[in-house]
Amino acid sequence: MESAEKEARKALNRLRRALEKGRKELEVLEGAIRHAEGQDFPSEAYHTAARRMDELLDFLEEEGGRLEEKILQAGGLEAGRIRRSSS
């Protein structure tokens, strides 16, 4: 794997982990604020923020797949013909 592809894969993984952690933290914040504010809690704003984070995670999955396909093609392999072992 070339350096650019290696760095891209690392960046994708770091950003994915950060977004996953951020999504969990948003849930914790939502619970705390909901408890504190009761009826005044802005639930739609939190649903929108969570949806946006999910969209970013979906984008990263697409980019990861695209990058993997390019790496396999550069190595002379077809992406659809690769089987992963369960070990």
LINHU-V664376 format. One record per helix or strand of 2 or more residues. SS is the DSSP state (~ for helix, > for strand). FROM is the first residue (numbers start at 1). TO is the last residue. Records with the same first field share a line. If there is no record, write none. Layout:
BEGIN
SS = FROM-TO / FROM-TO
END
This chain:
BEGIN
~ = 3-40 / 43-74 / 79-81
END
